[in-house]
Amino acid sequence: MNVSHVTTVSDVFALGLIYAELCVVMDNEYEKRMLFDSYRAGNQNKYDIDQKNGILHRSAH
């Protein structure tokens, strides 16, 4: 039986993914998958904050 070790680090990472899904406007499933794959690889993504409603959007650069 293969048992996965869950730690506070994995809990915080999962919570961060949920938070990103709530805060970042993603147009489709492909964009969401690419964003989360980037997070899993440890890459930082850039966002712009919409001043009108406070929602984060992926920057164009």
N, C-alpha and C positions, 0 to 999 in steps of 0.2 A: 504494500500500500504506500503510495507516494503522498506524503503530507506536506502541504505548503505552510511555510512559516509566515504568519501575519504579525507585523510589528506596528508600532506607532508611526513609523516612517511610511509604510504602505497605506496605513489608514489616512494619513495627512495627504498623501499623493492622490488617493481616490477622492477625498473630499475636495481637493483642488480641481480635479477634472469635473466634478459635479458643479462646482462654483463657476468654472470657465463656461460650461454649457449653459448655465443660467445667465451669465453676464455678457457673453460674446455673441453677437449676431452672426449666425452662420446660415448661408442661403440654401445649402443642400447637404445631403449625407456625405458626398465626396469631400467637401470642404471640412466637414466635421472630422472625418476619418484622417485626412491629411494633417489637421491641426493636432489631434490627439496622438498620432504617430510621431509628430514632431516633438511633442511634450515627452513621450516615452523615450525618445532618442536623446533627450536632454537639451534640445535646442530652444532658445528663447525666441518668442514671437513678439512682434511689435503691434501695438494697437493705438488707435486714436479714440479719444473720448468725445462723444457727441454732447456738446455743451447744453443742448436743448433738453435732452432727456436723461443724460448721464450714462448712456449705454456705450459699451466698448465696441469698436469696429476694427477689423483688421486694416492696418494702414496699407496704402498702395505701394510704398517703397519696398 
